[in-house]
Amino acid sequence: MNMRTAQIAWRALRLLTRYPLRSALLVLSAALGVAGVACSVNYGASGTEQLLQQIRRLGTNVILITPAQSRAIAGRARTGELVTTLVERDYLAMKRELPSIARSSAVVTGSFRIKAGDLSKSTVIMGCEPDYFLIKNWPVSEGRSFDAVEERENQRMAVLGATVTRELFPHGSPLGQRLLINRVPFTIVGVLTERGQGLDVANEDNQVYVPLSSAMLRLKNTDHYDGIVLEIDRLEDMTPAADETRARLRNRHHLRAGQPDDFQVQNQKTLLDTQLTASARLGFFLRWIGGSALLVSGLGMLGISWIAVSARTREIGTRRAIGATAADIFLQVILESGALSLLGCLVGLAISWGASSEIARANQLPFIYRSDAAGFSAAAALTLNLIFAALPSRKAAQVLPTVALHTE
């Protein structure tokens, strides 16, 4: 940078303090544009991450088989009762015949009253196999879960959800304590991490989990399952595995062509694809809104700079009269706008951090700050503002000293 350019830059920076209101408006305009884009992107990313967390809670690559409602019994109209055709032989056949199954668990559920000490409540009890917690990516926060041997031996063990633990054991650890489920004693061996409500609307933290055999024999006295959870090796195998599962179950249940299924096969890939498509659309609209904010910010800088140049016609004419060239004036005005735009972008980045954090907290979303998107929005805002600033800079450079000095 030569001496003349350095002097012009220094003059431009000094002039910024002479017009504090104009400078503040230009900084605010650039800051709001950058903050708008960054907050929009961060909000979309937080929503997507929460969605993925909820899907992980349901388990990845999962197929869920549940009984259908019976349509008629003995010629009567639809009753709404669940059929009882999901039995152990179906479950064992699927595990044996479907090579794509990585893990599996049959489940039974029921609502029972539980009691610990002087406290009691009614809640959902789920009987499951040890792999159920691995399929659901659900670790324990305290203690342990039951293993396959304990499940097969029909041992009376219980793993509590976080909400149940707080309500029944508010002042101490529940490990080793006795829990009465429908007056049947169980020993508490673990507490699961808190998960919150998921996409299936179930509050899993408010449930108690016991070995499948114990639930079927000691609590429900049943020989059929309320559901079967299958984890498939690969995501691309989900749809073929779901189709094959449905065909094999229809064959095992001796359903003729045209007869409705007496079970439901829910493919989580369909849910995943639907939710991610909706999330992508939301992200597109958020980026469009953020881009619009950036454009409005640039137009605001253009308008303020244009008015400022018109108000400084006499000053610019005087500088031209004492030797400043049109290029000097253009450089000075665009350096003023560029410096204010750069400052505004930095302020916008700072605002976006705090605003994104507050938005995430208010909407109970995980806080995510996309630094790459924030940096891109700042660079885009700076570039756009410089392009818009070129118009008033060009206007300033075209001011003739003879006309400017005669302007009232």
C-alpha positions as CSV (number, residue, x, y, z in Angstrom):
1,M,0.0,0.0,0.0
2,N,1.5,3.3,-1.1
3,M,1.5,6.5,1.0
4,R,-1.5,8.1,-0.9
5,T,-3.7,5.0,-0.4
6,A,-2.7,4.8,3.3
7,Q,-3.7,8.5,3.7
8,I,-7.1,7.8,2.0
9,A,-7.7,4.8,4.2
10,W,-6.8,6.8,7.4
11,R,-9.2,9.6,6.3
12,A,-12.0,7.1,5.7
13,L,-11.6,5.6,9.1
14,R,-11.5,9.1,10.8
15,L,-14.7,10.1,9.0
16,L,-16.6,7.2,10.5
17,T,-16.5,8.8,13.9
18,R,-17.8,12.1,12.4
19,Y,-21.2,10.5,11.5
20,P,-21.9,8.2,14.4
21,L,-25.6,7.7,13.6
22,R,-24.9,6.7,10.0
23,S,-22.1,4.4,11.1
24,A,-24.2,2.8,13.7
25,L,-27.0,2.2,11.2
26,L,-24.7,0.6,8.7
27,V,-23.1,-1.6,11.3
28,L,-26.5,-2.7,12.5
29,S,-27.7,-3.4,9.0
30,A,-24.8,-5.7,8.3
31,A,-25.0,-7.3,11.7
32,L,-28.7,-8.2,11.4
33,G,-28.2,-9.7,8.0
34,V,-25.4,-12.0,9.2
35,A,-27.2,-12.9,12.4
36,G,-30.4,-13.6,10.5
37,V,-28.7,-16.1,8.3
38,A,-26.6,-17.8,11.0
39,C,-29.6,-18.1,13.4
40,S,-31.8,-19.6,10.7
41,V,-29.2,-22.2,9.8
42,N,-28.5,-23.0,13.4
43,Y,-32.2,-23.4,14.2
44,G,-32.6,-25.8,11.3
45,A,-29.6,-27.8,12.4
46,S,-30.8,-27.9,16.0
47,G,-34.2,-29.2,14.8
48,T,-32.6,-31.8,12.6
49,E,-30.3,-33.0,15.4
50,Q,-33.2,-33.3,17.8
51,L,-35.1,-35.3,15.1
52,L,-32.1,-37.6,14.7
53,Q,-31.8,-38.1,18.4
54,Q,-35.4,-39.1,18.6
55,I,-35.0,-41.5,15.8
56,R,-31.9,-43.0,17.5
57,R,-34.0,-43.5,20.6
58,L,-36.4,-45.6,18.6
59,G,-33.4,-47.6,17.4
60,T,-31.6,-47.5,14.1
61,N,-32.4,-49.9,11.3
62,V,-35.4,-51.2,13.2
63,I,-38.5,-53.2,12.1
64,L,-41.3,-53.4,14.6
65,I,-43.9,-56.1,14.4
66,T,-47.1,-55.6,16.4
67,P,-50.4,-57.5,16.4
68,A,-53.3,-56.0,14.5
69,Q,-56.8,-55.4,15.9
70,S,-59.2,-58.2,15.3
71,R,-62.0,-57.3,12.9
72,A,-64.6,-59.8,13.9
73,I,-65.1,-62.6,16.4
74,A,-67.9,-65.2,15.9
75,G,-69.5,-63.0,13.3
76,R,-69.7,-59.9,15.5
77,A,-68.6,-56.5,14.3
78,R,-65.1,-55.2,14.9
79,T,-64.1,-55.5,18.5
80,G,-60.8,-53.7,18.6
81,E,-59.1,-56.4,20.6
82,L,-55.5,-57.3,19.7
83,V,-54.9,-60.7,18.1
84,T,-52.8,-63.2,19.9
85,T,-50.9,-64.7,16.9
86,L,-47.4,-63.4,17.6
87,V,-46.0,-66.4,19.4
88,E,-42.6,-67.8,20.2
89,R,-42.5,-70.1,17.2
90,D,-42.9,-67.1,14.8
91,Y,-40.2,-65.3,16.6
92,L,-37.7,-68.1,16.5
93,A,-38.5,-68.8,12.9
94,M,-37.7,-65.2,11.9
95,K,-34.5,-65.2,13.8
96,R,-33.5,-68.4,12.1
97,E,-34.6,-67.6,8.6
98,L,-33.8,-63.9,8.2
99,P,-30.0,-63.6,7.9
100,S,-30.1,-59.8,7.9
101,I,-31.2,-59.6,11.6
102,A,-28.4,-58.2,13.8
103,R,-30.3,-58.1,17.1
104,S,-33.9,-58.8,18.2
105,S,-36.2,-58.7,21.2
106,A,-39.7,-59.8,21.8
107,V,-41.7,-57.5,24.1
108,V,-44.8,-57.6,26.3
109,T,-46.3,-54.6,28.0
110,G,-48.9,-54.0,30.7
111,S,-50.0,-51.4,33.1
112,F,-49.5,-52.4,36.8
113,R,-49.3,-50.7,40.2
114,I,-45.8,-50.6,41.6
115,K,-44.7,-49.9,45.1
116,A,-41.4,-49.1,46.8
117,G,-41.6,-48.4,50.5
118,D,-44.5,-46.1,51.2
119,L,-44.7,-44.8,47.7
120,S,-46.7,-46.3,44.9
121,K,-48.0,-45.5,41.4
122,S,-49.4,-47.1,38.3
123,T,-47.1,-47.3,35.3
124,V,-46.3,-49.4,32.2
125,I,-44.2,-52.5,32.8
126,M,-42.3,-53.7,29.7
127,G,-40.9,-57.2,29.5
128,C,-38.0,-57.4,27.1
129,E,-34.8,-59.2,26.3
130,P,-31.3,-57.7,27.0
131,D,-30.8,-56.8,23.3
132,Y,-33.7,-54.4,23.6
133,F,-31.5,-51.8,25.3
134,L,-28.8,-52.2,22.6
135,I,-31.3,-51.8,19.8
136,K,-32.6,-48.6,21.4
137,N,-29.1,-47.3,22.0
138,W,-30.1,-46.9,25.7
139,P,-27.3,-47.2,28.3
140,V,-27.8,-47.3,32.0
141,S,-26.8,-44.3,34.2
142,E,-26.5,-46.4,37.3
143,G,-26.1,-50.1,37.9
144,R,-26.6,-52.5,35.0
145,S,-29.3,-54.2,32.9
146,F,-30.1,-57.9,33.1
147,D,-28.3,-60.4,30.8
148,A,-29.5,-63.3,28.6
149,V,-28.9,-65.9,31.3
150,E,-30.9,-64.0,33.9
151,E,-33.7,-63.5,31.4
152,R,-33.9,-67.2,30.5
153,E,-33.8,-68.2,34.2
154,N,-36.9,-66.1,34.9
155,Q,-35.2,-64.0,37.5
156,R,-37.1,-61.1,39.0
157,M,-35.0,-58.1,38.2
158,A,-36.1,-54.6,37.3
159,V,-34.4,-51.7,35.5
160,L,-36.1,-48.3,36.1
161,G,-36.7,-45.3,33.9
162,A,-35.4,-42.0,35.2
163,T,-38.9,-40.6,36.0
164,V,-39.9,-43.6,38.0
165,T,-36.6,-43.4,39.9
166,R,-37.2,-39.8,40.9
167,E,-40.7,-40.4,42.0
168,L,-40.2,-43.6,44.0
169,F,-36.6,-43.0,45.3
170,P,-36.3,-39.2,45.6
171,H,-33.6,-39.3,48.4
172,G,-31.3,-42.2,47.5
173,S,-30.1,-44.9,45.1
174,P,-32.7,-47.6,44.2
175,L,-30.0,-50.2,43.5
176,G,-30.6,-53.4,45.4
177,Q,-34.0,-52.1,46.7
178,R,-37.2,-54.2,46.4
179,L,-39.9,-53.1,44.0
180,L,-43.4,-54.7,44.2
181,I,-45.0,-55.0,40.8
182,N,-48.6,-56.2,41.1
183,R,-47.5,-57.5,44.5
184,V,-44.7,-59.6,43.0
185,P,-41.3,-58.6,44.4
186,F,-38.5,-57.6,42.0
187,T,-34.9,-56.5,42.8
188,I,-33.8,-53.2,41.2
189,V,-30.5,-53.7,39.4
190,G,-30.2,-50.6,37.2
191,V,-31.4,-47.1,36.2
192,L,-31.6,-46.0,32.6
193,T,-30.4,-42.6,31.3
194,E,-33.1,-40.0,30.8
195,R,-34.4,-39.7,27.3
196,G,-37.6,-37.7,27.3
197,Q,-40.6,-38.1,25.0
198,G,-39.8,-39.5,21.6
199,L,-41.5,-39.6,18.2
200,D,-43.8,-42.4,19.2
201,V,-45.2,-40.1,22.0
202,A,-44.3,-42.7,24.6
203,N,-42.6,-41.5,27.8
204,E,-40.1,-44.3,28.2
205,D,-38.6,-42.7,31.3
206,N,-41.9,-43.4,33.1
207,Q,-41.6,-47.2,32.5
208,V,-40.1,-50.2,34.3
209,Y,-38.3,-52.9,32.4
210,V,-38.1,-56.5,33.5
211,P,-36.9,-59.8,31.8
212,L,-39.3,-61.0,29.2
213,S,-39.8,-64.4,30.8
214,S,-40.7,-62.8,34.2
215,A,-43.2,-60.5,32.6
216,M,-44.9,-63.3,30.7
217,L,-45.0,-65.9,33.5
218,R,-45.2,-63.8,36.7
219,L,-47.1,-60.7,35.7
220,K,-49.2,-61.2,32.6
221,N,-49.5,-65.0,32.5
222,T,-49.5,-65.0,28.7
223,D,-48.0,-67.0,25.9
224,H,-48.0,-64.4,23.1
225,Y,-46.0,-61.3,22.5
226,D,-47.2,-57.6,22.2
227,G,-44.5,-56.9,19.8
228,I,-41.2,-58.0,18.2
229,V,-38.3,-55.6,17.5
230,L,-35.8,-56.6,14.8
231,E,-32.6,-54.7,14.1
232,I,-31.4,-55.1,10.5
233,D,-27.7,-55.0,9.6
234,R,-27.8,-52.3,6.9
235,L,-30.2,-49.5,6.2
236,E,-30.5,-50.5,2.5
237,D,-31.8,-54.0,3.6
238,M,-34.7,-52.5,5.6
239,T,-37.3,-52.6,2.9
240,P,-36.5,-56.1,1.6
241,A,-36.3,-57.4,5.2
242,A,-39.7,-55.9,6.0
243,D,-41.3,-57.4,2.9
244,E,-39.8,-60.8,3.6
245,T,-40.9,-60.6,7.2
246,R,-44.5,-59.8,6.1
247,A,-44.5,-62.7,3.6
248,R,-43.2,-65.2,6.0
249,L,-45.6,-64.2,8.8
250,R,-48.6,-64.4,6.4
251,N,-47.4,-67.9,5.4
252,R,-47.0,-69.0,9.0
253,H,-50.4,-67.6,9.9
254,H,-52.0,-69.4,6.9
255,L,-53.5,-66.2,5.5
256,R,-55.1,-66.6,2.1
257,A,-54.7,-64.1,-0.7
258,G,-57.0,-61.2,-0.1
259,Q,-57.2,-61.7,3.7
260,P,-55.9,-58.8,5.7
261,D,-52.8,-59.2,7.8
262,D,-53.3,-60.0,11.5
263,F,-50.1,-58.1,12.3
264,Q,-48.4,-54.8,11.4
265,V,-44.9,-54.5,10.1
266,Q,-43.5,-51.0,10.7
267,N,-40.4,-50.1,8.7
268,Q,-38.5,-47.4,10.5
269,K,-36.7,-46.4,7.2
270,T,-40.0,-45.0,6.0
271,L,-40.3,-42.9,9.1
272,L,-36.7,-41.8,8.8
273,D,-37.1,-40.8,5.1
274,T,-40.3,-38.9,5.8
275,Q,-38.9,-37.0,8.8
276,L,-35.7,-36.2,7.0
277,T,-37.6,-35.0,3.9
278,A,-39.7,-32.7,6.0
279,S,-36.6,-31.5,7.8
280,A,-34.8,-30.8,4.5
281,R,-37.8,-28.7,3.3
282,L,-37.8,-26.7,6.5
283,G,-34.1,-26.2,6.1
284,F,-34.6,-24.9,2.6
285,F,-37.2,-22.3,3.8
286,L,-35.0,-21.3,6.7
287,R,-32.1,-20.7,4.3
288,W,-34.4,-18.8,2.0
289,I,-35.5,-16.6,4.8
290,G,-31.9,-16.0,5.9
291,G,-30.9,-15.1,2.4
292,S,-33.7,-12.7,2.1
293,A,-32.5,-11.1,5.4
294,L,-29.1,-10.8,3.9
295,L,-30.4,-9.1,0.8
296,V,-32.5,-6.7,2.8
297,S,-29.4,-5.9,4.8
298,G,-27.5,-5.1,1.7
299,L,-30.2,-2.9,0.3
300,G,-30.4,-1.1,3.7
301,M,-26.6,-0.4,3.4
302,L,-27.1,0.8,-0.2
303,G,-29.9,3.2,0.8
304,I,-28.0,4.7,3.8
305,S,-24.8,5.1,1.9
306,W,-26.6,6.7,-1.0
307,I,-28.3,9.3,1.2
308,A,-25.0,9.9,3.0
309,V,-23.2,10.6,-0.3
310,S,-26.0,13.1,-1.3
311,A,-25.6,14.8,2.1
312,R,-21.8,15.1,1.7
313,T,-21.8,16.6,-1.8
314,R,-20.2,19.9,-0.7
315,E,-17.5,18.0,1.3
316,I,-16.7,15.8,-1.6
317,G,-16.6,18.7,-4.0
318,T,-14.2,20.5,-1.7
319,R,-11.9,17.5,-1.7
320,R,-12.1,17.4,-5.5
321,A,-11.2,21.0,-5.7
322,I,-8.1,20.7,-3.7
323,G,-6.7,17.8,-5.8
324,A,-8.5,14.6,-4.9
325,T,-9.1,12.5,-8.0
326,A,-12.3,10.6,-8.8
327,A,-10.5,7.3,-7.9
328,D,-9.5,8.8,-4.5
329,I,-13.1,9.6,-3.7
330,F,-14.3,6.2,-4.9
331,L,-11.7,4.4,-2.8
332,Q,-12.5,6.5,0.3
333,V,-16.3,6.0,0.2
334,I,-16.0,2.2,-0.5
335,L,-13.4,1.9,2.3
336,E,-15.8,3.6,4.7
337,S,-18.6,1.2,3.7
338,G,-16.3,-1.8,3.8
339,A,-15.0,-1.0,7.3
340,L,-18.5,-0.6,8.6
341,S,-19.6,-3.8,6.9
342,L,-16.7,-5.8,8.3
343,L,-17.5,-4.5,11.8
344,G,-21.1,-5.3,11.3
345,C,-20.3,-8.8,10.2
346,L,-18.3,-9.4,13.4
347,V,-21.0,-8.0,15.5
348,G,-23.5,-10.2,13.7
349,L,-21.5,-13.3,14.4
350,A,-21.4,-12.4,18.1
351,I,-25.2,-11.8,18.1
352,S,-25.9,-15.0,16.3
353,W,-24.1,-17.0,19.0
354,G,-26.1,-15.6,21.8
355,A,-29.4,-15.6,19.8
356,S,-29.0,-19.2,18.6
357,S,-28.3,-20.3,22.1
358,E,-31.4,-18.5,23.4
359,I,-33.6,-19.8,20.6
360,A,-32.4,-23.4,21.3
361,R,-33.1,-23.0,25.0
362,A,-36.5,-21.5,24.5
363,N,-37.6,-24.3,22.1
364,Q,-35.9,-27.1,24.1
365,L,-33.6,-28.0,21.2
366,P,-29.9,-29.0,21.4
367,F,-27.6,-26.0,20.8
368,I,-25.7,-26.3,17.6
369,Y,-23.6,-23.5,16.1
370,R,-22.7,-24.0,12.5
371,S,-19.5,-22.1,12.3
372,D,-19.0,-22.9,8.6
373,A,-22.5,-21.4,7.8
374,A,-21.8,-18.4,10.0
375,G,-18.5,-17.8,8.3
376,F,-20.1,-18.2,4.9
377,S,-22.9,-15.7,5.8
378,A,-20.4,-13.2,7.0
379,A,-18.3,-13.5,3.8
380,A,-21.4,-13.3,1.6
381,A,-22.7,-10.2,3.5
382,L,-19.3,-8.5,3.2
383,T,-19.2,-9.2,-0.5
384,L,-22.8,-8.2,-1.1
385,N,-22.4,-5.0,0.9
386,L,-19.2,-4.0,-1.0
387,I,-21.1,-4.6,-4.3
388,F,-23.9,-2.4,-3.2
389,A,-21.5,0.2,-1.8
390,A,-19.9,0.5,-5.2
391,L,-23.0,2.4,-6.5
392,P,-22.9,5.3,-4.0
393,S,-19.1,5.3,-4.3
394,R,-19.4,5.7,-8.0
395,K,-21.9,8.5,-7.5
396,A,-19.5,10.2,-5.1
397,A,-16.6,9.9,-7.6
398,Q,-18.7,11.6,-10.3
399,V,-19.3,14.7,-8.2
400,L,-17.9,17.8,-10.1
401,P,-16.3,20.3,-7.8
402,T,-17.7,23.3,-9.7
403,V,-21.3,22.0,-9.3
404,A,-20.8,20.8,-5.7
405,L,-19.4,24.1,-4.5
406,H,-22.3,26.0,-5.9
407,T,-24.9,23.7,-4.4
408,E,-26.9,25.2,-1.5
